[in-house]
Amino acid sequence: MSLQSLRDRVPYPLLCALLGLGLGWLPVLVHGPIPEKFNVLYIRGSIAIWAFYAPRLSIGLLVGISAWPRPWWLRGPLLGALAMLSPSLLALATPRCGFT
């Protein structure tokens, strides 16, 4: 089964959402944020790490439902950067995390 035949049978937004959900779990399996870093600051780390997981999982959905910019290979990085903006600010605000 080729990628083209899969794209012909599955609607594009659904395909992007499913790929985004599947690939969004990859950082969790490799490393992911460490809850203990947040627990030191009296922040519930198990909840704070979802600030990172939720945008990663929604990137595929955002790419599938958007129409700008037209080429898909520009949409992915642009919408990925927008989705990851809030967790990156959370990481920068946390001592000993990010570039601080």
N, C-alpha and C positions, 0 to 999 in steps of 0.2 A: 504494500500500500504506500503510495507516494504522498508527499505533503500536499501536493496540488489536489489529489483526489479527496483527501481529508478536508481541505478547505472548501471543496465544492459541496460536500455532504453536510458539513457542520457550519452553522451561521458564524460569521466572523466575530461578532461580539462574544458569543458563547465560547468560541475557541480561545480568544484572548483571555477571557475570564478564567477558564479552566487552566490554561498555561500559567497565568499569573498566580493562581492559587497553588498550583503544583510547585512552581519554581520559587514561590515566596517562602516555602518551608525549608529551602536549601540552606540559607544562613543559620537557621535554628539547628539543623543537623551538624553543620560544620563548626560553628562557634556560638553565635548569638550573644546578646547582652547577658551579663552575669548579675543575677539578682542580688548577690551578696554585696556588690559595690554600692547599691542603693540602700541596703539595710543599714549600713554604717552611718548613713546620713539621716536615719530615722524616717526614711521613705520606704513604703512597702514595695520591696524590689520585685516580688512576684507580680504585682500589678503594673509597676512602672515599665517593665520590659515589654508589655503589650503596646506601649507607645511606639515601639520599634516594629513589632510583628504586624500590627494592623495595617500600616501603610504599605509594607512589603507585600502583603497579601492582596491589597486593593490595586496595585499597579496594573495588573493584567486587565482588570475590570475598567480602569480608567482609560487604558489604551483602546479597549474594545468599543467604548461608548463615545469616544471623542472623534472629531473629524478634523481637528487642526493640530499641528500641520498635516498636510495631506500624506506625505510618505510615512509609513508605519515605523521605519527605522529612526526617524526623528522624534516621533511621538513617544516612543518608549523611554528614551533617556530624559526628555523634557518633563513628561508626567511623573517619571520616577523621581526626578530631582524635586519636583513640587510636593510629591507625597512624602518624601523623606526629610523635608525641611523641618517640620515640627520635632521629630525625634532627634535630629541633629542638634537643635537648640537645647533640648533636654540634656543631651550628652555634654554639650559645652557648659551648661549651668552646673553640672555635677563635678565637684572636685575629684581629681585623679582620674578623670575620664575625658576622652577627646583630646584636644590640643591644649587644655588648660593645665 
